């Protein structure tokens, strides 16, 4: 009798444990279903976000392409305007004139419709900044200019941005290194290159020889002078030429000659 009651009790305990297990399984199933629904919602939201990113990326590419096309059209229009201006100069000016292409960094010395000489030049490098956040626009100004003055053995008077661009402070008057004016121009060049140390040369404001033997002044701080980096946008707005080209242009262009820059 006692064995029968014990068996009934064990069976009841097993049935209770089974019911509890089934209830736990049911709860886990409901929880997994809920989490799957949440994951599906998150996945759908992520897919929508990725689609938005793709749409924005495509729009950005279209905008970039549009800006590039606009820049090309603007350059084409400016080149056409320059050619028309050159044609106008050729018809109206009886003499030599100069054409500067800042895009290709080339020059043409012309007489009417005749091309006399051509070659590479260096023009302005555009916007530049230093580590202190100061910015300068060193682009070569475009348009029609005229030779206002010519000269030989020019000096380069370093402006303050020469030092600021290199993250240096402009020198005070007592820091400036002065080359003796009693020396001839060639002797001053030799003094600058041979007698001064590199740290001293940095503080020379009136520098001989850097601009070459000749200079043509177009006004507004824009000069035609000797310089390196021809064929590139490297200057601070002036137009750099090779020594032979500079001498040929200096000896050909008189004061008042047009210089068309585009």
C-alpha positions, 0 to 999 in steps of 0.5 A: 500500500505504501509502495502504491502511494509512493509511486502516485506521489512520484508520478505527480511530481514528474507531471508537475515538473513536465508542466513547468518545463513545458511552460518554460519552453512556451515562455522562451518561444514567445521571447524568441519570437518577440526578439526575432520581430525586434531584430527584423524591425532593426534589420529593416531600419538598417536597410532603409538607412543604408538605402538613404546613405546610397541615395545621398552618396549618389546625390553627392556624386551627381553634385560633384560631377555637376560642379566639375562640369560647371568648372569645365564650362566656366574654363571653356567660356573664359578661354573663349572670351580670352581668344576673342579678346586676343583677336580684338587686340590683334586687330586693334593693336599695331605691335607686339603683345603677350598672351598668358594661359594660367590653365596650361601655364604657357605664354605666347608672344604675338604680333597681330596674328603671327606667333613670334615665340611661345613657351612655359611659364609659372603662374599663381598657385591660388589659395594658400594657408599656414598652420596658424589659419591665415590664408592668401589668394595667390592666383594670378589676376586674369584680364587685360593688362598693360606693361607699365614699366620695365627694368633691369637688375630688379630686387625682390622686396619680401612682403610679410607673407613671405615669413607668415606663409612659412609659419614665421614671424616677420622680422623686426627692423633690427632683425633684418639683414642688409646687404651693403649698397656700396657693392655692385649688383653682381657683387650683392648677389655673390654676397647674398649667396656666398657670404651669408648663412642660410639663417641670415639669408632668410632675414634679407628683405631686399633680395638681389638676383632672385627675379633675374636680370629683367622685370616687366611691371603689369601693375597691382603687384603683378610682375613678369620675371625669372623664376623656377617651376615653369609649367605649373601654378607655383607663384604668388601671383607673378608670372615666372619665365625662363631667362632666355624667354624673359630677355626676349620678351623684355627686349620685344614688349615696349611700355604700353604693350597689352598683356592678356591673362586668362 
